Amino acid sequence: MTDQQVPATPVETPAVEANVPKQTEAKTEDTK
């Protein structure tokens, strides 16, 4: 079970960081 949590942590990290800039750009267009 520990082996599955280790690879899941690094995989979810890049996915969250990729969603952060995408939501920021969408909010900037809404403000315009």
N, C-alpha and C positions, 0 to 999 in steps of 0.2 A: 504493500500500500504506500510505503514511503517513496518507492521508486516512481510511482505514478504522480505523486504530488510535486516531486522535484521538477520534472519536465513540464508540468502544467503551469508552474509559476513563471518561467521565462517566456512561455508561449502567450500567456495572458498579458504579460507586461507590455509587449510591443503592440498588441491589439488595442489596449487602453490608450497608449500614447498616440496611436494613429487616429483614434476617435476624438481625442482632445483637440487637435488642430483643425479637424474637419468641422467640429461643432463651433469652434471659435470663428472660423471663416463664414459659416452660415449666419451666425449672429451679427457679424459685421455687415453683411449684405442687408440684413433686416433693418439695421439702424440707418443705413443709407436711405 
